[in-house]
């Protein structure tokens, strides 16, 4: 995923890795758009810990988008397109699906 995000390769947006937000670390963060991108393995299925973490980040003004690591490996273009949709403001509400979780922060605390 980092090869897709680094050096402003994805839509000209700048990302950093392992950025601290309170007691947590974001896998990838676009500071400009306050978007956290997480890549998760199967141990994260229905994780209450992740839900608490996502809510903390939302309250701090960050939207969080989560992908399965298998999708990042095998569906890279679709993952990149979905991240761009979030960055461009085309995702504006929470999404919970089997292959995607998006927690939208309205931007009020940014």
PyMOL commands that set and color helices and strands:
alter all, ss='L'
color gray80, all
select helices_A, chain A and resi 2-8+42-44+48-59+69-74+76-87
alter helices_A, ss='H'
color red, helices_A
select strands_A, chain A and resi 16-21+24-30+35-40+63-68+95-97+100-103
alter strands_A, ss='S'
color yellow, strands_A
deselect
rebuild
show_as cartoon
